[in-house]
Amino acid sequence: MNLVSARTQNPLRCASLSILPSSFNLPSHFPSPLLLKPYAPDSKLYSAKLATTNGDGRRNFRSPVVVKASITSGYGPEIGENLGDVRIFTAAGEPVLFKDLWDQTEGIAVVALLRHFGCFCCWELASTLKESKARFDSSGVKLIAVGIGTPNKARILAERLPFPMDCLYADPDRKAYDLLGLYYGFGRTFFNPASTKVFSKSRFTTLREAMKNYTLEATPDDRSSVLQQGGMLVFKGKQLLYARKDEGTGDHAPLDEIYDVCCRVLT
């Protein structure tokens, strides 16, 4: 197929390939992202840094300590209680409530909400979560990954990546995502500048490694689900300590930052 016909048949894929370095070899099944023009994000976003003001009026930014989520992310104190009643499924297909996933009194839990099980960026995130799991486990922190799709789609990721099934859950109806108000839409998915992060040089190795056994078969049957973005939460019992919404595809919270939040709670 020549370049002209490729652009005609799949302009999104052609545009995405044009921003990649020539040294990066994409698999033939690599999905068609992402970025054709800037997209203006919502004005009310969670900031990963807190601002303070100097005596001369200039602003300094510092890494956050553990703060109330209602101040930093717009969530009320009841969000943990409400999320606890949301029913999802284990990768084996058993129904389970969020409140049954960790100790609701003092347990520390990191909840990573993936976009969907067929998202190549989420395979990368799942791979990173798997590599970090031992560090969280040793600190007494429960690591939980939730993705959009049916349990059989979750099992595809778990078996092919691979990823531990005992901390992988499916939310086929996006109930948790809707409750948390995570971003959704065509613009967020394809045109958000934050999505360029997936093509940074620092992520090429992890992305390529995660996609060795990648398959589009893990994509939800409900294709509207591919327009959903994910996020990252940290809980102590029912109290939400940290919340970050992914602004675009592949815009994941840094796990070192998440681990730091957990350590501040534990000390």
Secondary structure, DSSP 8 states (H G I E B T S, - for coil): --HHHHHHH-HHHHHHHHTS-TT----TT------SS-----S----SSEEEE-TTS-EEEE---S--HHHHTS--TTHHHHHHT-EEEETTS-EEEGGGSS-TTT-EEEEEE-S-TT-HHHHHHHHHHHHHHHHHHHTTEEEEEEESS-HHHHHHHHHHTT--GGGEEE-TT-HHHHHHT--BSHHHHHS-GGGGGGGSHHHHHHHHHHTTT--GGGS-SSGGGGGB--EEEEEETTEEEEEEE--STT----HHHHHHHHHHHH-
